[in-house]
Amino acid sequence: MVFGDVEMVHRVEDIPHDRGVYVIVDVKYFSSTVVELFSQGIEEVHVSEERGDEHRFKEENPGSVIGGPTLPGYEVEEGYDFFNSPASVRKVEGIEDADSAALTSSNGGRAINRLMEKDEDPDIFVGSTTNARPLGKYLRENMEPSDICIVPCGSKGVPAAEDYIGAVHISAAINQREISDKKYRSHTSVIRNAKGPYQERHEHRQKDADIASNFNSCQAVPRAKGRVLEDIE
């Protein structure tokens, strides 16, 4: 699928390897978590190749915070500081004193791992609904649209509506296309109810949905240098 000159694929498994720029979109939860980490003042986010590598990272970087698996009741596993959730990031005590973070995920993190395996030096950005406009503006001003592939990651090989919406908003920003208020309302409803009806979800996941449906609320533009993400804005 092409929006203007921007290509879009709908699963990690379909990522092409002939584009110069890749935008990883995993709205719930990897992308929104990464954007939130930068919004909280983190300077570098390291994407672990495998779950568990975060512990070694923290040993080598004592001033860091690390993300791990989600436990029942949405508790943080011992030894980790948060899990893959923007609301969990907001609960990290002392995050204002941390300068780096490490995490991975089964969708967004896996997409980055897949690109790292196939390409020697891929140009990777991380996008969500929360930073769609500033990310799209940066890409429009600094990249050729025909070089860009947006990857709404989906979940375990299945396309996800919320990732597609995030990709549409990023693409619209790249192409300077307006999204109507009606579409914003519709997209907000879809995101709030993704992964299950909002009212039936745990309070923590409701907070995640509230954050992810707050379009363009963050200015961070995460860009990867190897496995290290930095905010270039």
C-alpha positions in Angstrom: 0.0 0.0 0.0 1.3 3.5 -0.9 0.2 6.8 0.6 1.6 9.5 -1.7 5.1 8.1 -2.2 5.2 6.5 1.2 5.0 2.7 1.3 3.2 0.9 4.1 3.2 -2.8 5.0 1.0 -4.3 7.7 3.1 -6.9 9.5 6.6 -7.3 10.7 6.8 -10.4 8.5 6.3 -8.3 5.4 9.0 -5.7 5.9 10.9 -5.1 2.6 14.6 -4.6 2.6 15.0 -2.3 -0.3 14.0 1.0 1.4 16.2 3.6 3.0 14.0 4.6 5.9 11.8 2.5 8.1 9.2 3.7 10.6 8.2 1.2 13.2 4.7 1.7 14.6 3.5 -0.4 17.5 1.0 1.9 19.2 0.1 -0.5 22.0 2.7 -0.7 23.4 6.3 -0.5 22.3 6.2 2.7 20.3 4.2 4.7 22.8 6.4 3.4 25.6 9.6 4.5 23.8 8.1 8.0 23.0 7.0 8.3 26.7 10.5 7.4 27.9 12.0 10.3 25.9 9.2 12.6 27.1 10.2 11.7 30.7 13.8 12.9 29.9 15.5 9.7 29.0 18.3 10.4 26.5 19.0 6.9 25.0 16.8 3.8 24.7 18.6 0.6 23.9 16.5 -2.1 22.2 17.6 -5.5 23.6 18.1 -8.3 21.1 16.6 -10.8 23.6 14.5 -10.4 26.7 16.9 -10.6 29.7 19.7 -8.7 28.1 18.3 -5.6 30.0 19.9 -6.8 33.3 23.4 -6.8 31.8 22.7 -3.4 30.4 21.7 -2.1 33.8 24.8 -3.6 35.4 26.9 -1.7 32.9 24.8 1.5 33.2 23.8 2.0 36.8 21.9 5.2 36.0 19.5 3.4 33.7 15.9 2.0 33.9 14.9 -1.2 32.2 11.6 -2.7 31.0 10.6 -6.3 31.3 7.6 -8.6 31.0 4.1 -7.8 32.2 3.0 -9.8 35.2 -0.6 -10.6 36.2 -2.3 -7.6 37.7 0.0 -5.4 35.6 2.8 -5.6 38.2 6.5 -5.0 37.3 8.7 -8.1 37.5 11.3 -8.0 40.2 14.6 -6.6 38.8 12.8 -4.4 36.3 11.6 -0.8 36.6 8.6 -0.9 34.2 7.0 -3.0 31.6 6.0 -2.3 28.0 3.4 0.4 28.8 3.5 4.2 28.7 1.5 4.3 31.9 4.0 2.0 33.6 6.8 4.4 32.5 4.9 7.3 34.2 5.0 5.3 37.5 8.8 4.8 37.6 10.2 6.4 40.7 13.3 8.5 40.1 13.1 8.3 36.3 14.0 12.0 36.2 17.5 11.0 37.4 17.9 8.2 34.8 19.7 9.0 31.5 19.1 5.7 29.6 16.7 2.8 29.3 16.6 -0.7 27.8 13.6 -2.8 26.7 12.4 -5.0 23.9 9.0 -6.3 22.8 7.4 -9.1 20.8 6.3 -6.7 18.0 8.0 -3.4 17.8 11.3 -4.7 19.2 11.1 -7.7 16.9 10.7 -5.4 13.9 13.9 -3.6 14.8 15.7 -6.9 15.4 14.5 -8.1 12.0 15.8 -5.0 10.2 19.1 -5.3 12.1 19.5 -8.9 10.9 18.8 -8.0 7.2 20.4 -4.6 6.8 23.9 -3.5 7.8 22.8 0.1 8.7 19.1 0.6 8.4 17.7 4.1 9.1 14.9 3.4 11.7 12.4 5.7 13.4 9.8 4.8 16.0 6.4 6.3 15.6 3.1 6.3 17.4 -0.1 8.3 17.6 1.5 10.4 20.3 4.3 11.7 18.1 2.8 11.3 14.6 2.9 15.0 13.6 6.4 15.9 14.7 7.8 12.6 13.3 6.0 13.2 10.0 7.3 16.8 9.8 10.9 15.7 10.4 10.7 13.0 7.8 9.1 15.4 5.3 11.8 17.9 5.7 14.8 15.5 5.9 13.9 12.4 3.9 12.6 11.5 0.4 9.1 10.1 0.8 9.8 7.4 -1.8 12.5 6.1 0.5 10.2 5.6 3.5 8.5 2.4 4.5 6.0 2.6 7.4 5.6 -0.7 9.3 2.4 -0.9 11.5 3.7 -4.0 13.3 0.5 -5.8 14.2 0.6 -8.6 16.8 2.1 -12.0 16.1 1.6 -11.7 12.4 -1.9 -10.3 12.6 -2.5 -6.7 11.5 -3.7 -4.3 14.3 -6.1 -1.5 13.6 -4.4 0.9 16.1 -1.0 0.4 14.4 -2.6 1.1 11.0 -4.2 4.3 12.4 -0.8 5.5 13.8 0.8 4.8 10.4 -2.0 6.8 8.6 -1.4 9.8 10.8 2.4 9.7 10.3 1.9 9.3 6.5 -0.6 12.2 6.5 1.9 14.4 8.3 4.6 13.4 5.8 2.3 14.3 2.9 0.9 17.4 4.6 -2.6 16.0 4.5 -5.2 17.1 7.0 -7.2 14.5 9.0 -10.7 15.6 9.7 -12.1 16.0 13.2 -14.6 13.2 12.4 -11.7 10.9 11.6 -9.9 11.9 14.8 -13.0 11.0 16.9 -13.3 7.7 15.1 -9.7 6.8 15.4 -9.7 7.8 19.1 -12.5 5.3 19.7 -10.7 2.5 17.9 -7.5 3.1 19.9 -9.3 3.3 23.2 -11.0 0.0 22.5 -8.1 -1.9 20.9 -7.1 -5.1 22.6 -10.6 -5.2 24.2 -13.4 -2.9 25.2 -12.2 0.1 27.2 -14.7 -0.2 30.0 -13.9 -3.9 30.5 -10.1 -3.5 30.7 -7.9 -3.2 33.8 -7.5 0.4 35.0 -3.8 0.3 34.0 -4.6 -0.6 30.4 -7.3 2.1 30.4 -4.5 4.6 31.2 -2.4 3.2 28.4 -5.4 3.7 26.0 -5.8 7.2 27.3 -2.2 8.0 26.6 -2.1 6.4 23.1 -5.3 8.1 22.0 -3.9 11.6 22.9 -2.7 12.4 19.4 0.4 14.5 18.9 0.9 15.0 22.6 4.6 14.4 22.5 7.4 16.0 20.5 10.0 13.1 20.6 11.3 11.8 17.3 13.1 8.5 18.2 15.8 7.5 15.6 18.0 4.4 15.8 21.8 4.3 15.6 22.2 0.6 15.7 20.2 -0.7 18.6 20.3 2.7 20.3 17.4 5.1 20.0 17.9 8.8 20.4 15.4 11.7 20.3 16.6 13.9 17.5 14.1 16.7 18.3 
